[in-house]
Amino acid sequence: MDFNQIPSPCYVLDESLLRVNLEILNLVQKEADVEIICALKGYSMWSTFPMVKQYLSGATASSLHEARLIYEEMGTEAHTYCPVFFEEEMEQFMHYSSHLSFNSLGQFHRFKDRVQAFHKPISMGLRINPEYSE
């Protein structure tokens, strides 16, 4: 690759190297019998999501727009965590997500019945930070 021929600024991705890394992650998944998901905070080049989906089990979202991006561009439901879930967005979050992690017991109790009544099963969890206590 002649880096002098690449316009600047721009993002450059060597797809063959990405595939090598994804194959390593896939091997870890299989050998450890776990699922590895892509965190959009660390990697959000959505144009590669079809390739990523061939190897990883899904992705994490921390906003409604990220959950929608995962759903539409990766073709899978998101594992979603948000510091704040708004009533008016919850229907969309449930549509785009297979997992919802709440930030407090208050959030969990506020939305639990609504999530359980949704037309598809959605796993619910509670985010706990052991380094912080009120």
VODO-515099 format. One record per atom (N, C-alpha, C): residue number from 1; residue in three letters; x, y, z. Coordinates in steps of 0.1 Angstrom, whole numbers. Layout:
+-----+------+-------+-------+-------+
:  nr : rest :     X :     Y :     Z :
+-----+------+-------+-------+-------+
: NUM :  ALA :     X :     Y :     Z :
...
+-----+------+-------+-------+-------+
***
This chain:
+-----+------+-------+-------+-------+
:  nr : rest :     X :     Y :     Z :
+-----+------+-------+-------+-------+
:   1 :  MET :     8 :   -12 :     0 :
:   1 :  MET :     0 :     0 :     0 :
:   1 :  MET :     9 :    12 :     0 :
:   2 :  ASP :     6 :    21 :    -9 :
:   2 :  ASP :    14 :    34 :   -10 :
:   2 :  ASP :     6 :    45 :    -2 :
:   3 :  PHE :    11 :    47 :    10 :
:   3 :  PHE :     4 :    57 :    18 :
:   3 :  PHE :     4 :    71 :    13 :
:   4 :  ASN :    13 :    74 :     4 :
:   4 :  ASN :    14 :    87 :    -2 :
:   4 :  ASN :     2 :    89 :   -12 :
:   5 :  GLN :    -4 :    79 :   -17 :
:   5 :  GLN :   -15 :    79 :   -26 :
:   5 :  GLN :   -29 :    81 :   -19 :
:   6 :  ILE :   -29 :    80 :    -6 :
:   6 :  ILE :   -41 :    81 :     2 :
:   6 :  ILE :   -44 :    95 :     6 :
:   7 :  PRO :   -56 :   100 :     3 :
:   7 :  PRO :   -59 :   114 :     6 :
:   7 :  PRO :   -59 :   116 :    21 :
:   8 :  SER :   -56 :   128 :    26 :
:   8 :  SER :   -56 :   130 :    40 :
:   8 :  SER :   -65 :   143 :    43 :
:   9 :  PRO :   -73 :   142 :    53 :
:   9 :  PRO :   -75 :   131 :    63 :
:   9 :  PRO :   -85 :   121 :    57 :
:  10 :  CYS :   -83 :   109 :    62 :
:  10 :  CYS :   -93 :    98 :    58 :
:  10 :  CYS :   -90 :    86 :    67 :
:  11 :  TYR :  -100 :    77 :    68 :
:  11 :  TYR :   -98 :    65 :    75 :
:  11 :  TYR :   -94 :    54 :    65 :
:  12 :  VAL :   -84 :    46 :    69 :
:  12 :  VAL :   -79 :    35 :    61 :
:  12 :  VAL :   -81 :    23 :    69 :
:  13 :  LEU :   -87 :    13 :    62 :
:  13 :  LEU :   -89 :     0 :    69 :
:  13 :  LEU :   -83 :   -11 :    60 :
:  14 :  ASP :   -75 :   -19 :    65 :
:  14 :  ASP :   -70 :   -31 :    57 :
:  14 :  ASP :   -80 :   -42 :    61 :
:  15 :  GLU :   -89 :   -45 :    52 :
:  15 :  GLU :   -99 :   -55 :    55 :
:  15 :  GLU :   -93 :   -69 :    58 :
:  16 :  SER :   -82 :   -72 :    52 :
:  16 :  SER :   -76 :   -86 :    54 :
:  16 :  SER :   -71 :   -86 :    68 :
:  17 :  LEU :   -66 :   -76 :    74 :
:  17 :  LEU :   -61 :   -76 :    88 :
:  17 :  LEU :   -73 :   -76 :    97 :
:  18 :  LEU :   -84 :   -69 :    94 :
:  18 :  LEU :   -96 :   -69 :   102 :
:  18 :  LEU :  -101 :   -84 :   102 :
:  19 :  ARG :  -101 :   -90 :    91 :
:  19 :  ARG :  -106 :  -104 :    90 :
:  19 :  ARG :   -98 :  -113 :    99 :
:  20 :  VAL :   -84 :  -112 :    99 :
:  20 :  VAL :   -75 :  -119 :   107 :
:  20 :  VAL :   -79 :  -118 :   122 :
:  21 :  ASN :   -81 :  -105 :   126 :
:  21 :  ASN :   -85 :  -102 :   140 :
:  21 :  ASN :   -98 :  -108 :   144 :
:  22 :  LEU :  -108 :  -108 :   134 :
:  22 :  LEU :  -121 :  -113 :   137 :
:  22 :  LEU :  -120 :  -129 :   138 :
:  23 :  GLU :  -112 :  -135 :   130 :
:  23 :  GLU :  -110 :  -149 :   131 :
:  23 :  GLU :  -104 :  -153 :   144 :
:  24 :  ILE :   -95 :  -145 :   149 :
:  24 :  ILE :   -89 :  -148 :   163 :
:  24 :  ILE :  -100 :  -147 :   173 :
:  25 :  LEU :  -108 :  -136 :   173 :
:  25 :  LEU :  -120 :  -135 :   182 :
:  25 :  LEU :  -129 :  -146 :   181 :
:  26 :  ASN :  -132 :  -151 :   169 :
:  26 :  ASN :  -141 :  -162 :   167 :
:  26 :  ASN :  -136 :  -175 :   173 :
:  27 :  LEU :  -123 :  -177 :   171 :
:  27 :  LEU :  -116 :  -189 :   177 :
:  27 :  LEU :  -117 :  -188 :   193 :
:  28 :  VAL :  -115 :  -176 :   198 :
:  28 :  VAL :  -117 :  -175 :   213 :
:  28 :  VAL :  -131 :  -178 :   217 :
:  29 :  GLN :  -141 :  -173 :   209 :
:  29 :  GLN :  -155 :  -176 :   212 :
:  29 :  GLN :  -157 :  -191 :   213 :
:  30 :  LYS :  -152 :  -198 :   203 :
:  30 :  LYS :  -155 :  -213 :   202 :
:  30 :  LYS :  -147 :  -220 :   212 :
:  31 :  GLU :  -135 :  -217 :   215 :
:  31 :  GLU :  -127 :  -224 :   224 :
:  31 :  GLU :  -132 :  -222 :   239 :
:  32 :  ALA :  -136 :  -210 :   242 :
:  32 :  ALA :  -140 :  -206 :   255 :
:  32 :  ALA :  -155 :  -208 :   257 :
:  33 :  ASP :  -163 :  -212 :   246 :
:  33 :  ASP :  -177 :  -213 :   247 :
:  33 :  ASP :  -184 :  -201 :   252 :
:  34 :  VAL :  -180 :  -189 :   246 :
:  34 :  VAL :  -186 :  -176 :   250 :
:  34 :  VAL :  -190 :  -169 :   238 :
:  35 :  GLU :  -198 :  -158 :   240 :
:  35 :  GLU :  -201 :  -149 :   229 :
:  35 :  GLU :  -193 :  -136 :   230 :
:  36 :  ILE :  -187 :  -132 :   220 :
:  36 :  ILE :  -180 :  -119 :   220 :
:  36 :  ILE :  -189 :  -109 :   211 :
:  37 :  ILE :  -191 :   -98 :   217 :
:  37 :  ILE :  -199 :   -88 :   210 :
:  37 :  ILE :  -190 :   -75 :   208 :
:  38 :  CYS :  -193 :   -68 :   197 :
:  38 :  CYS :  -186 :   -56 :   194 :
:  38 :  CYS :  -192 :   -44 :   201 :
:  39 :  ALA :  -183 :   -37 :   208 :
:  39 :  ALA :  -187 :   -24 :   215 :
:  39 :  ALA :  -185 :   -13 :   206 :
:  40 :  LEU :  -196 :    -6 :   203 :
:  40 :  LEU :  -195 :     5 :   193 :
:  40 :  LEU :  -187 :    17 :   198 :
:  41 :  LYS :  -185 :    18 :   211 :
:  41 :  LYS :  -176 :    28 :   217 :
:  41 :  LYS :  -162 :    26 :   212 :
:  42 :  GLY :  -158 :    13 :   210 :
:  42 :  GLY :  -145 :    10 :   206 :
:  42 :  GLY :  -143 :     8 :   191 :
:  43 :  TYR :  -154 :     5 :   184 :
:  43 :  TYR :  -153 :     2 :   170 :
:  43 :  TYR :  -167 :     4 :   164 :
:  44 :  SER :  -168 :    15 :   156 :
:  44 :  SER :  -181 :    18 :   151 :
:  44 :  SER :  -181 :    20 :   135 :
:  45 :  MET :  -171 :    14 :   129 :
:  45 :  MET :  -171 :    16 :   114 :
:  45 :  MET :  -182 :     7 :   108 :
:  46 :  TRP :  -194 :    13 :   108 :
:  46 :  TRP :  -206 :     5 :   104 :
:  46 :  TRP :  -205 :    -1 :    90 :
:  47 :  SER :  -197 :     4 :    81 :
:  47 :  SER :  -196 :    -1 :    68 :
:  47 :  SER :  -190 :   -15 :    68 :
:  48 :  THR :  -183 :   -19 :    79 :
:  48 :  THR :  -178 :   -33 :    80 :
:  48 :  THR :  -187 :   -42 :    88 :
:  49 :  PHE :  -198 :   -37 :    93 :
:  49 :  PHE :  -207 :   -46 :   101 :
:  49 :  PHE :  -211 :   -59 :    95 :
:  50 :  PRO :  -213 :   -59 :    81 :
:  50 :  PRO :  -217 :   -72 :    75 :
:  50 :  PRO :  -205 :   -83 :    77 :
:  51 :  MET :  -193 :   -78 :    77 :
:  51 :  MET :  -181 :   -87 :    79 :
:  51 :  MET :  -180 :   -91 :    94 :
:  52 :  VAL :  -182 :   -81 :   102 :
:  52 :  VAL :  -181 :   -83 :   117 :
:  52 :  VAL :  -191 :   -94 :   121 :
:  53 :  LYS :  -203 :   -92 :   115 :
:  53 :  LYS :  -214 :  -101 :   119 :
:  53 :  LYS :  -211 :  -116 :   116 :
:  54 :  GLN :  -203 :  -118 :   106 :
:  54 :  GLN :  -199 :  -132 :   102 :
:  54 :  GLN :  -191 :  -139 :   113 :
:  55 :  TYR :  -185 :  -131 :   122 :
:  55 :  TYR :  -176 :  -137 :   132 :
:  55 :  TYR :  -181 :  -134 :   147 :
:  56 :  LEU :  -187 :  -123 :   149 :
:  56 :  LEU :  -191 :  -119 :   163 :
:  56 :  LEU :  -206 :  -121 :   165 :
:  57 :  SER :  -210 :  -122 :   177 :
:  57 :  SER :  -224 :  -125 :   181 :
:  57 :  SER :  -233 :  -113 :   181 :
:  58 :  GLY :  -228 :  -101 :   180 :
:  58 :  GLY :  -237 :   -90 :   181 :
:  58 :  GLY :  -229 :   -77 :   185 :
:  59 :  ALA :  -236 :   -68 :   190 :
:  59 :  ALA :  -229 :   -55 :   194 :
:  59 :  ALA :  -236 :   -48 :   205 :
:  60 :  THR :  -229 :   -39 :   212 :
:  60 :  THR :  -235 :   -32 :   223 :
:  60 :  THR :  -239 :   -18 :   219 :
:  61 :  ALA :  -250 :   -13 :   224 :
:  61 :  ALA :  -254 :     1 :   221 :
:  61 :  ALA :  -256 :     8 :   235 :
:  62 :  SER :  -253 :    21 :   234 :
:  62 :  SER :  -255 :    30 :   246 :
:  62 :  SER :  -264 :    42 :   243 :
:  63 :  SER :  -271 :    41 :   232 :
:  63 :  SER :  -281 :    51 :   228 :
:  63 :  SER :  -291 :    44 :   219 :
:  64 :  LEU :  -302 :    51 :   217 :
:  64 :  LEU :  -312 :    46 :   207 :
:  64 :  LEU :  -307 :    46 :   193 :
:  65 :  HIS :  -299 :    56 :   189 :
:  65 :  HIS :  -294 :    56 :   176 :
:  65 :  HIS :  -284 :    45 :   173 :
:  66 :  GLU :  -276 :    42 :   183 :
:  66 :  GLU :  -266 :    31 :   182 :
:  66 :  GLU :  -274 :    17 :   181 :
:  67 :  ALA :  -284 :    16 :   189 :
:  67 :  ALA :  -292 :     3 :   188 :
:  67 :  ALA :  -298 :     2 :   174 :
:  68 :  ARG :  -303 :    13 :   169 :
:  68 :  ARG :  -309 :    12 :   155 :
:  68 :  ARG :  -298 :     9 :   145 :
:  69 :  LEU :  -287 :    15 :   146 :
:  69 :  LEU :  -276 :    13 :   137 :
:  69 :  LEU :  -272 :    -2 :   137 :
:  70 :  ILE :  -271 :    -8 :   149 :
:  70 :  ILE :  -267 :   -22 :   150 :
:  70 :  ILE :  -278 :   -31 :   143 :
:  71 :  TYR :  -291 :   -27 :   146 :
:  71 :  TYR :  -302 :   -35 :   140 :
:  71 :  TYR :  -302 :   -34 :   125 :
:  72 :  GLU :  -300 :   -22 :   120 :
:  72 :  GLU :  -302 :   -20 :   105 :
:  72 :  GLU :  -289 :   -24 :    98 :
:  73 :  GLU :  -277 :   -21 :   103 :
:  73 :  GLU :  -265 :   -23 :    95 :
:  73 :  GLU :  -258 :   -37 :    98 :
:  74 :  MET :  -260 :   -42 :   110 :
:  74 :  MET :  -254 :   -55 :   114 :
:  74 :  MET :  -265 :   -66 :   113 :
:  75 :  GLY :  -277 :   -62 :   112 :
:  75 :  GLY :  -288 :   -72 :   111 :
:  75 :  GLY :  -290 :   -81 :   123 :
:  76 :  THR :  -287 :   -75 :   135 :
:  76 :  THR :  -289 :   -82 :   147 :
:  76 :  THR :  -295 :   -73 :   158 :
:  77 :  GLU :  -300 :   -78 :   168 :
:  77 :  GLU :  -305 :   -69 :   179 :
:  77 :  GLU :  -294 :   -66 :   189 :
:  78 :  ALA :  -294 :   -54 :   194 :
:  78 :  ALA :  -284 :   -49 :   203 :
:  78 :  ALA :  -285 :   -53 :   217 :
:  79 :  HIS :  -273 :   -54 :   224 :
:  79 :  HIS :  -273 :   -54 :   239 :
:  79 :  HIS :  -272 :   -40 :   243 :
:  80 :  THR :  -282 :   -35 :   249 :
:  80 :  THR :  -283 :   -20 :   251 :
:  80 :  THR :  -283 :   -16 :   266 :
:  81 :  TYR :  -274 :    -7 :   268 :
:  81 :  TYR :  -273 :     0 :   282 :
:  81 :  TYR :  -274 :    15 :   279 :
:  82 :  CYS :  -282 :    22 :   287 :
:  82 :  CYS :  -282 :    36 :   287 :
:  82 :  CYS :  -283 :    41 :   301 :
:  83 :  PRO :  -276 :    52 :   304 :
:  83 :  PRO :  -277 :    58 :   317 :
:  83 :  PRO :  -291 :    63 :   320 :
:  84 :  VAL :  -299 :    67 :   309 :
:  84 :  VAL :  -312 :    71 :   311 :
:  84 :  VAL :  -321 :    65 :   299 :
:  85 :  PHE :  -332 :    58 :   303 :
:  85 :  PHE :  -341 :    54 :   293 :
:  85 :  PHE :  -354 :    63 :   295 :
:  86 :  PHE :  -358 :    69 :   284 :
:  86 :  PHE :  -370 :    77 :   284 :
:  86 :  PHE :  -382 :    69 :   280 :
:  87 :  GLU :  -393 :    72 :   287 :
:  87 :  GLU :  -406 :    65 :   284 :
:  87 :  GLU :  -409 :    65 :   269 :
:  88 :  GLU :  -408 :    76 :   263 :
:  88 :  GLU :  -412 :    78 :   249 :
:  88 :  GLU :  -403 :    70 :   239 :
:  89 :  GLU :  -391 :    66 :   243 :
:  89 :  GLU :  -382 :    58 :   235 :
:  89 :  GLU :  -382 :    43 :   238 :
:  90 :  MET :  -388 :    39 :   249 :
:  90 :  MET :  -387 :    25 :   253 :
:  90 :  MET :  -392 :    15 :   243 :
:  91 :  GLU :  -403 :    18 :   236 :
:  91 :  GLU :  -408 :     9 :   226 :
:  91 :  GLU :  -398 :     7 :   215 :
:  92 :  GLN :  -391 :    17 :   211 :
:  92 :  GLN :  -380 :    16 :   200 :
:  92 :  GLN :  -368 :     8 :   206 :
:  93 :  PHE :  -364 :    11 :   218 :
:  93 :  PHE :  -353 :     3 :   224 :
:  93 :  PHE :  -357 :   -12 :   224 :
:  94 :  MET :  -369 :   -15 :   228 :
:  94 :  MET :  -373 :   -29 :   229 :
:  94 :  MET :  -373 :   -35 :   215 :
:  95 :  HIS :  -377 :   -28 :   205 :
:  95 :  HIS :  -377 :   -33 :   191 :
:  95 :  HIS :  -363 :   -36 :   186 :
:  96 :  TYR :  -353 :   -28 :   189 :
:  96 :  TYR :  -340 :   -29 :   184 :
:  96 :  TYR :  -331 :   -38 :   193 :
:  97 :  SER :  -335 :   -42 :   205 :
:  97 :  SER :  -326 :   -48 :   215 :
:  97 :  SER :  -331 :   -62 :   219 :
:  98 :  SER :  -321 :   -70 :   221 :
:  98 :  SER :  -324 :   -84 :   227 :
:  98 :  SER :  -321 :   -84 :   242 :
:  99 :  HIS :  -313 :   -74 :   247 :
:  99 :  HIS :  -309 :   -73 :   261 :
:  99 :  HIS :  -310 :   -58 :   264 :
: 100 :  LEU :  -315 :   -56 :   276 :
: 100 :  LEU :  -315 :   -42 :   282 :
: 100 :  LEU :  -309 :   -43 :   296 :
: 101 :  SER :  -299 :   -34 :   298 :
: 101 :  SER :  -292 :   -33 :   311 :
: 101 :  SER :  -296 :   -20 :   317 :
: 102 :  PHE :  -302 :   -21 :   329 :
: 102 :  PHE :  -306 :    -8 :   335 :
: 102 :  PHE :  -296 :    -3 :   345 :
: 103 :  ASN :  -296 :    10 :   348 :
: 103 :  ASN :  -286 :    17 :   356 :
: 103 :  ASN :  -290 :    17 :   370 :
: 104 :  SER :  -302 :    13 :   374 :
: 104 :  SER :  -306 :    14 :   388 :
: 104 :  SER :  -318 :     5 :   390 :
: 105 :  LEU :  -320 :     1 :   403 :
: 105 :  LEU :  -332 :    -7 :   406 :
: 105 :  LEU :  -345 :     1 :   402 :
: 106 :  GLY :  -344 :    15 :   404 :
: 106 :  GLY :  -356 :    23 :   400 :
: 106 :  GLY :  -359 :    22 :   385 :
: 107 :  GLN :  -349 :    22 :   377 :
: 107 :  GLN :  -351 :    20 :   362 :
: 107 :  GLN :  -357 :     6 :   360 :
: 108 :  PHE :  -351 :    -4 :   366 :
: 108 :  PHE :  -355 :   -17 :   364 :
: 108 :  PHE :  -370 :   -19 :   367 :
: 109 :  HIS :  -374 :   -14 :   379 :
: 109 :  HIS :  -388 :   -15 :   383 :
: 109 :  HIS :  -397 :    -7 :   375 :
: 110 :  ARG :  -392 :     4 :   370 :
: 110 :  ARG :  -401 :    13 :   362 :
: 110 :  ARG :  -404 :     7 :   348 :
: 111 :  PHE :  -395 :    -1 :   343 :
: 111 :  PHE :  -397 :    -7 :   329 :
: 111 :  PHE :  -399 :   -22 :   329 :
: 112 :  LYS :  -397 :   -29 :   340 :
: 112 :  LYS :  -398 :   -43 :   340 :
: 112 :  LYS :  -411 :   -49 :   334 :
: 113 :  ASP :  -422 :   -44 :   339 :
: 113 :  ASP :  -435 :   -50 :   334 :
: 113 :  ASP :  -437 :   -47 :   319 :
: 114 :  ARG :  -433 :   -36 :   315 :
: 114 :  ARG :  -434 :   -32 :   301 :
: 114 :  ARG :  -425 :   -41 :   292 :
: 115 :  VAL :  -413 :   -44 :   296 :
: 115 :  VAL :  -404 :   -52 :   289 :
: 115 :  VAL :  -409 :   -66 :   288 :
: 116 :  GLN :  -414 :   -71 :   300 :
: 116 :  GLN :  -419 :   -85 :   301 :
: 116 :  GLN :  -432 :   -87 :   292 :
: 117 :  ALA :  -439 :   -77 :   290 :
: 117 :  ALA :  -452 :   -78 :   282 :
: 117 :  ALA :  -449 :   -76 :   267 :
: 118 :  PHE :  -437 :   -72 :   263 :
: 118 :  PHE :  -434 :   -70 :   249 :
: 118 :  PHE :  -436 :   -83 :   241 :
: 119 :  HIS :  -438 :   -82 :   228 :
: 119 :  HIS :  -441 :   -93 :   220 :
: 119 :  HIS :  -430 :  -103 :   218 :
: 120 :  LYS :  -418 :  -100 :   222 :
: 120 :  LYS :  -406 :  -109 :   221 :
: 120 :  LYS :  -399 :  -109 :   234 :
: 121 :  PRO :  -392 :  -120 :   237 :
: 121 :  PRO :  -384 :  -120 :   250 :
: 121 :  PRO :  -372 :  -110 :   249 :
: 122 :  ILE :  -370 :  -103 :   260 :
: 122 :  ILE :  -359 :   -94 :   261 :
: 122 :  ILE :  -352 :   -97 :   274 :
: 123 :  SER :  -339 :  -100 :   274 :
: 123 :  SER :  -332 :  -102 :   286 :
: 123 :  SER :  -330 :   -89 :   293 :
: 124 :  MET :  -332 :   -89 :   307 :
: 124 :  MET :  -330 :   -76 :   314 :
: 124 :  MET :  -319 :   -79 :   324 :
: 125 :  GLY :  -311 :   -68 :   326 :
: 125 :  GLY :  -300 :   -69 :   336 :
: 125 :  GLY :  -299 :   -56 :   343 :
: 126 :  LEU :  -291 :   -56 :   354 :
: 126 :  LEU :  -288 :   -44 :   362 :
: 126 :  LEU :  -273 :   -41 :   362 :
: 127 :  ARG :  -269 :   -30 :   358 :
: 127 :  ARG :  -255 :   -26 :   358 :
: 127 :  ARG :  -251 :   -22 :   372 :
: 128 :  ILE :  -240 :   -29 :   376 :
: 128 :  ILE :  -236 :   -26 :   390 :
: 128 :  ILE :  -221 :   -22 :   389 :
: 129 :  ASN :  -218 :   -11 :   396 :
: 129 :  ASN :  -204 :    -6 :   396 :
: 129 :  ASN :  -199 :    -9 :   411 :
: 130 :  PRO :  -191 :   -19 :   413 :
: 130 :  PRO :  -186 :   -22 :   426 :
: 130 :  PRO :  -177 :   -12 :   432 :
: 131 :  GLU :  -171 :    -3 :   424 :
: 131 :  GLU :  -162 :     7 :   429 :
: 131 :  GLU :  -169 :    20 :   434 :
: 132 :  TYR :  -183 :    20 :   433 :
: 132 :  TYR :  -190 :    32 :   437 :
: 132 :  TYR :  -203 :    28 :   445 :
: 133 :  SER :  -205 :    35 :   455 :
: 133 :  SER :  -217 :    33 :   463 :
: 133 :  SER :  -222 :    46 :   468 :
: 134 :  GLU :  -236 :    47 :   468 :
: 134 :  GLU :  -242 :    59 :   474 :
: 134 :  GLU :  -243 :    58 :   488 :
+-----+------+-------+-------+-------+
***
